[in-house]
Amino acid sequence: MRNSRYGFGKFTPIHADEKIRYAMILFSGTEMLVPLLILKAEDERLQSLAEPDH
């Protein structure tokens, strides 16, 4: 998926035991720049962010 400057990519692994990865892609004209890998935060980290400070 892409507009004129940004895109979103899904990278399916060759080997079944590897995870599917996602990236944000920047474009300069028609040239694709280095993709920025998007990683999901660990569940414990997400939970700690959701808890209010004491």
VMD Tcl script that builds the backbone (N, CA, C; Angstrom):
set m [mol new atoms 162]
animate dup $m
set s [atomselect $m all]
$s set {name element resname resid chain x y z} {
  {N N MET 1 A 0.864 -1.154 0.000}
  {CA C MET 1 A 0.000 0.000 0.000}
  {C C MET 1 A 0.919 1.228 0.000}
  {N N ARG 2 A 0.585 2.220 -0.814}
  {CA C ARG 2 A 1.477 3.365 -0.940}
  {C C ARG 2 A 0.722 4.614 -1.388}
  {N N ASN 3 A 1.163 5.780 -0.869}
  {CA C ASN 3 A 0.747 7.044 -1.445}
  {C C ASN 3 A 1.990 7.632 -2.112}
  {N N SER 4 A 2.053 8.931 -2.342}
  {CA C SER 4 A 3.187 9.496 -3.074}
  {C C SER 4 A 4.503 9.506 -2.285}
  {N N ARG 5 A 4.445 9.460 -0.962}
  {CA C ARG 5 A 5.670 9.565 -0.168}
  {C C ARG 5 A 5.912 8.391 0.783}
  {N N TYR 6 A 4.854 7.754 1.262}
  {CA C TYR 6 A 4.972 6.682 2.248}
  {C C TYR 6 A 4.300 5.414 1.744}
  {N N GLY 7 A 4.761 4.305 2.259}
  {CA C GLY 7 A 4.144 3.028 1.940}
  {C C GLY 7 A 4.183 2.121 3.152}
  {N N PHE 8 A 3.437 1.049 3.087}
  {CA C PHE 8 A 3.399 0.065 4.151}
  {C C PHE 8 A 3.598 -1.287 3.495}
  {N N GLY 9 A 4.552 -2.063 3.988}
  {CA C GLY 9 A 4.855 -3.346 3.371}
  {C C GLY 9 A 4.716 -4.505 4.327}
  {N N LYS 10 A 4.307 -5.643 3.788}
  {CA C LYS 10 A 4.240 -6.898 4.537}
  {C C LYS 10 A 5.270 -7.822 3.900}
  {N N PHE 11 A 6.216 -8.287 4.705}
  {CA C PHE 11 A 7.286 -9.125 4.211}
  {C C PHE 11 A 7.075 -10.555 4.709}
  {N N THR 12 A 6.687 -11.427 3.811}
  {CA C THR 12 A 6.426 -12.825 4.147}
  {C C THR 12 A 7.740 -13.596 4.076}
  {N N PRO 13 A 8.077 -14.343 5.121}
  {CA C PRO 13 A 9.356 -15.065 5.141}
  {C C PRO 13 A 9.375 -16.247 4.174}
  {N N ILE 14 A 10.570 -16.625 3.794}
  {CA C ILE 14 A 10.757 -17.795 2.923}
  {C C ILE 14 A 10.513 -19.077 3.716}
  {N N HIS 15 A 11.000 -19.096 4.961}
  {CA C HIS 15 A 10.875 -20.283 5.806}
  {C C HIS 15 A 9.669 -20.138 6.734}
  {N N ALA 16 A 8.901 -21.199 6.895}
  {CA C ALA 16 A 7.657 -21.169 7.675}
  {C C ALA 16 A 7.876 -20.855 9.150}
  {N N ASP 17 A 9.059 -21.138 9.690}
  {CA C ASP 17 A 9.292 -20.910 11.126}
  {C C ASP 17 A 9.664 -19.456 11.450}
  {N N GLU 18 A 9.800 -18.618 10.437}
  {CA C GLU 18 A 10.107 -17.209 10.661}
  {C C GLU 18 A 8.817 -16.396 10.717}
  {N N LYS 19 A 8.854 -15.252 11.410}
  {CA C LYS 19 A 7.675 -14.401 11.564}
  {C C LYS 19 A 7.473 -13.504 10.346}
  {N N ILE 20 A 6.217 -13.169 10.093}
  {CA C ILE 20 A 5.895 -12.163 9.087}
  {C C ILE 20 A 6.307 -10.820 9.675}
  {N N ARG 21 A 6.885 -9.964 8.862}
  {CA C ARG 21 A 7.335 -8.656 9.328}
  {C C ARG 21 A 6.632 -7.557 8.537}
  {N N TYR 22 A 6.498 -6.409 9.176}
  {CA C TYR 22 A 5.855 -5.264 8.547}
  {C C TYR 22 A 6.817 -4.085 8.595}
  {N N ALA 23 A 6.704 -3.187 7.620}
  {CA C ALA 23 A 7.595 -2.030 7.582}
  {C C ALA 23 A 6.887 -0.833 6.968}
  {N N MET 24 A 7.329 0.340 7.391}
  {CA C MET 24 A 6.926 1.585 6.765}
  {C C MET 24 A 8.025 1.913 5.770}
  {N N ILE 25 A 7.637 2.280 4.567}
  {CA C ILE 25 A 8.604 2.537 3.507}
  {C C ILE 25 A 8.475 3.992 3.063}
  {N N LEU 26 A 9.607 4.667 2.973}
  {CA C LEU 26 A 9.638 6.045 2.488}
  {C C LEU 26 A 10.099 6.040 1.034}
  {N N PHE 27 A 9.537 6.927 0.232}
  {CA C PHE 27 A 9.910 7.028 -1.172}
  {C C PHE 27 A 10.440 8.415 -1.479}
  {N N SER 28 A 11.401 8.484 -2.369}
  {CA C SER 28 A 11.916 9.732 -2.908}
  {C C SER 28 A 11.663 9.656 -4.408}
  {N N GLY 29 A 10.591 10.286 -4.861}
  {CA C GLY 29 A 10.182 10.131 -6.257}
  {C C GLY 29 A 9.740 8.702 -6.482}
  {N N THR 30 A 10.372 8.002 -7.404}
  {CA C THR 30 A 10.040 6.594 -7.646}
  {C C THR 30 A 10.997 5.645 -6.930}
  {N N GLU 31 A 12.007 6.198 -6.251}
  {CA C GLU 31 A 12.997 5.377 -5.564}
  {C C GLU 31 A 12.546 5.029 -4.145}
  {N N MET 32 A 12.617 3.728 -3.813}
  {CA C MET 32 A 12.281 3.280 -2.468}
  {C C MET 32 A 13.503 3.434 -1.574}
  {N N LEU 33 A 13.328 4.100 -0.443}
  {CA C LEU 33 A 14.407 4.243 0.530}
  {C C LEU 33 A 14.386 3.045 1.476}
  {N N VAL 34 A 15.273 3.012 2.431}
  {CA C VAL 34 A 15.376 1.887 3.365}
  {C C VAL 34 A 14.079 1.735 4.166}
  {N N PRO 35 A 13.488 0.527 4.191}
  {CA C PRO 35 A 12.269 0.308 4.991}
  {C C PRO 35 A 12.552 0.438 6.485}
  {N N LEU 36 A 11.587 0.969 7.226}
  {CA C LEU 36 A 11.672 1.073 8.682}
  {C C LEU 36 A 10.857 -0.066 9.267}
  {N N LEU 37 A 11.516 -1.015 9.874}
  {CA C LEU 37 A 10.865 -2.199 10.412}
  {C C LEU 37 A 9.945 -1.832 11.573}
  {N N ILE 38 A 8.749 -2.391 11.584}
  {CA C ILE 38 A 7.781 -2.171 12.657}
  {C C ILE 38 A 7.739 -3.436 13.506}
  {N N LEU 39 A 8.041 -3.303 14.784}
  {CA C LEU 39 A 8.017 -4.438 15.701}
  {C C LEU 39 A 6.919 -4.241 16.733}
  {N N LYS 40 A 6.220 -5.312 17.068}
  {CA C LYS 40 A 5.205 -5.249 18.112}
  {C C LYS 40 A 5.900 -5.295 19.470}
  {N N ALA 41 A 5.469 -4.431 20.367}
  {CA C ALA 41 A 6.022 -4.433 21.721}
  {C C ALA 41 A 5.606 -5.718 22.436}
  {N N GLU 42 A 6.430 -6.174 23.357}
  {CA C GLU 42 A 6.111 -7.364 24.142}
  {C C GLU 42 A 4.872 -7.090 24.995}
  {N N ASP 43 A 4.081 -8.124 25.236}
  {CA C ASP 43 A 2.838 -7.984 25.994}
  {C C ASP 43 A 3.061 -7.355 27.374}
  {N N GLU 44 A 4.169 -7.723 28.052}
  {CA C GLU 44 A 4.448 -7.168 29.368}
  {C C GLU 44 A 4.667 -5.650 29.289}
  {N N ARG 45 A 5.340 -5.200 28.268}
  {CA C ARG 45 A 5.606 -3.770 28.094}
  {C C ARG 45 A 4.306 -3.025 27.791}
  {N N LEU 46 A 3.461 -3.599 26.940}
  {CA C LEU 46 A 2.182 -2.972 26.638}
  {C C LEU 46 A 1.326 -2.852 27.895}
  {N N GLN 47 A 1.338 -3.892 28.724}
  {CA C GLN 47 A 0.562 -3.877 29.964}
  {C C GLN 47 A 1.063 -2.792 30.911}
  {N N SER 48 A 2.392 -2.661 31.034}
  {CA C SER 48 A 2.940 -1.642 31.939}
  {C C SER 48 A 2.620 -0.237 31.452}
  {N N LEU 49 A 2.516 -0.029 30.165}
  {CA C LEU 49 A 2.155 1.282 29.634}
  {C C LEU 49 A 0.680 1.605 29.896}
  {N N ALA 50 A -0.149 0.567 29.987}
  {CA C ALA 50 A -1.574 0.763 30.207}
  {C C ALA 50 A -1.911 1.016 31.675}
  {N N GLU 51 A -1.013 0.643 32.589}
  {CA C GLU 51 A -1.278 0.833 34.022}
  {C C GLU 51 A -1.012 2.275 34.426}
  {N N PRO 52 A -1.912 2.868 35.235}
  {CA C PRO 52 A -1.694 4.239 35.689}
  {C C PRO 52 A -0.530 4.296 36.676}
  {N N ASP 53 A 0.163 5.438 36.701}
  {CA C ASP 53 A 1.270 5.636 37.653}
  {C C ASP 53 A 0.694 5.775 39.058}
  {N N HIS 54 A 1.451 5.289 40.044}
  {CA C HIS 54 A 1.003 5.389 41.453}
  {C C HIS 54 A 1.636 6.570 42.107}
}
mol reanalyze $m
mol bondsrecalc $m
mol representation Tube
mol addrep $m
